[in-house]
Amino acid sequence: MRKNLKHIWRHIQASIRDTRILLREFRAPLFWFSFAVIGGGFLYHYIAMIVNEPVNSVAEAIYIVLIAAFLQPPNRDFPLHIALQLFHFFMPLVGIIALAQGLADFGSLLFNRKSRNKEWEMAIASTMKNHIILIGLGHLGYRVALKLHEMGESIAAIELDPNGSSVNTVRAWGIPVIHEDATRPTTLEAVNVKTARAIIMASQNDAMNLQIALKARSLNPNIQVVIRIFDDDFAHALQEQFGFIALSATEMAAPVFAAAAAGVDVTNPISIEGQLLGLARLTISKNAPFASKTVGYVEDKYRLNVVLHRHDNQSEMHPTDKTDLHNGDVIAVLGGPEQLNKILHDNGQ
C-alpha cells in the first residue's frame, strides 16, 4: 500500500512539473492574449465614456472584451458607436490568432507526450531537484532504473543510443531520457546535475564512466557518485582517492547500485560459492514493518543475517533472535542483492 501511494505521489509530482513546463512554453501567447483582453477592456471603458455609452465598471468592460474574443453573445445591447462595435469584430481575431493555436499545441503536448522531442525531455529534466541521474540504459542500467522506480526515486536518464530497446519502457515510467553524450558538461547541466543527489555510471566503458564521474563531481562537489567498474583493484583505488562508490558490474548487482545511489551504506557484492552477498547498514524508520519486531523476525522474513544491532549508542555483534528492534536503531544486514533491496525498500530507503 505504501509503495503504491509513493508511486502515485511521484507521478502527481511529475505531472505538476510537466504542466508547469507546458505553461512556461506557452507563456508568450498567454501573456499577449491576457494583455489584449485587459488592455482592450480599459480601452473599451475609456471609449465608452467618451461616446456616451458608458459601462458600469472597468471589470465589466474587460468581461465584454473577453466574451467577444470567444464569439459569445454580449450580455447587453449591441453598442451604437462604430468604435465600440469594432471590438466585437476585432477581438475574435485576437482570440484565434493569439490563443487558439497555442491551446491546440498545449493540448497536443499535454495528452501526447510521445510526440515531444529531445529539447522537451531536457526541459523536464532541468526542473528536477534532489534527483538521481542514471548514465546508460543497457542491461544493468535498465535494471537499476527499474529498482529506483520501484523505490519511488526521482530519476533522469542519459542514453547515447536513441534506439535502445529499454528507452521507451523507461520513458513510459515517467522518467525523462536524454539522447546525448554524457561526457559533455552541457549534457550533465541539462539534467540539472548541480542539484542532483546522486549519479550512477552504468555503461560498459570504464574510461568513459570515470570521465563522466569526474565532470559530475566538478559541477557538483557534493554529489554521490556510484560508478560501474570491471576491475576490482581499480574500483578500490577510486573509492580511496575520490570517495566514489565503485561497484562491480555483475548482473545481480542492480539493486545494490540503486541502494547506493539512494544514500544507503552498502558494500560491493562478493561471490561465495556462486552466491552474491553484500553488507548494508540502515537506520530503522518509524514506518518500517519490522520497527517493533525482533532480529529473528527480520532474518526469517527477508532471508538474510543481522550481523550488528545498535540501540542507545550500544552496539551488539551477532544479536540473538529475540533482540527487540526499535525506531531509530541501526542494524547491519548481510544478504543477496534482492534481499537487501527488499528490506531497504520496506524501510523507506
HELIX and SHEET records of a PDB file:
HELIX    1   1 ARG A    2  GLU A   25  1                                  24    
HELIX    2   2 ARG A   27  ILE A   50  1                                  24    
HELIX    3   3 VAL A   58  ALA A   69  1                                  12    
HELIX    4   4 ILE A   82  VAL A   94  1                                  13    
HELIX    5   5 GLY A   95  ALA A  100  3                                   6    
HELIX    6   6 GLN A  101  PHE A  111  1                                  11    
HELIX    7   7 ARG A  113  SER A  115  5                                   3    
HELIX    8   8 LYS A  118  SER A  126  1                                   9    
HELIX    9   9 HIS A  139  GLU A  150  1                                  12    
HELIX   10  10 VAL A  167  ALA A  172  1                                   6    
HELIX   11  11 PRO A  185  ALA A  190  1                                   6    
HELIX   12  12 VAL A  193  THR A  195  5                                   3    
HELIX   13  13 ASP A  206  LEU A  219  1                                  14    
HELIX   14  14 ASP A  232  PHE A  242  1                                  11    
HELIX   15  15 GLU A  251  ALA A  253  5                                   3    
HELIX   16  16 ALA A  254  ALA A  261  1                                   8    
HELIX   17  17 VAL A  295  TYR A  302  1                                   8    
HELIX   18  18 PRO A  337  ASP A  346  1                                  10    
SHEET    1   A 6 VAL A 177  ILE A 178  0                                        
SHEET    2   A 6 ILE A 155  ILE A 158  1                                        
SHEET    3   A 6 ILE A 132  ILE A 135  1                                        
SHEET    4   A 6 ALA A 198  MET A 201  1                                        
SHEET    5   A 6 GLN A 224  ARG A 228  1                                        
SHEET    6   A 6 ILE A 245  LEU A 247  1                                        
SHEET    1   B 3 ASP A 265  VAL A 266  0                                        
SHEET    2   B 3 GLN A 275  THR A 283 -1                                        
SHEET    3   B 3 ILE A 270  ILE A 272 -1                                        
SHEET    1   C 5 ASP A 265  VAL A 266  0                                        
SHEET    2   C 5 GLN A 275  THR A 283 -1                                        
SHEET    3   C 5 VAL A 330  GLY A 335 -1                                        
SHEET    4   C 5 ASN A 305  HIS A 311 -1                                        
SHEET    5   C 5 GLN A 314  MET A 317 -1                                        
END                                                                             
